[in-house]
């Protein structure tokens, strides 16, 4: 039996628009993943620390406020500094293609924009984190 994937979800700072991240949390849970939801008002430090303490395989951060670049940079820097840059980092929300390109250069593996089907997120995580064939 394969290890259950652990996904930590959160939102940076004052961005409290949580509908999208809640939908993703349900989809991940329904696919058999364990979801740790920190909720809104998180700092990069708190997210990195919680991911390490919880043994997360994936960190997913939703951003709808436009203030995502520096917090993502800081979170990725902290993970690397603590030897935990093997944790897959993904983002979602209103993040421009230009910003997504820069974030990918800094360590964020993928950005999922508004309207992305939840099964696309599930399959992406499964493909990146397991060696098992993904159906569908």
Buried (B, 14 or more C-beta within 10 A) or exposed (E): EEEEBBBBBBBBBEBEBBEBBEEBBEBBEEBEBBBBBBEBEBBBEBBBBBBBEBEBBBBBBBBBBEEBBEBBBBBBBBBBEEEBBEBBBBBBBBBEEEBBEBBBEBBBBBBBEEEBEBEEBBBBBBEBBEEEEEEE
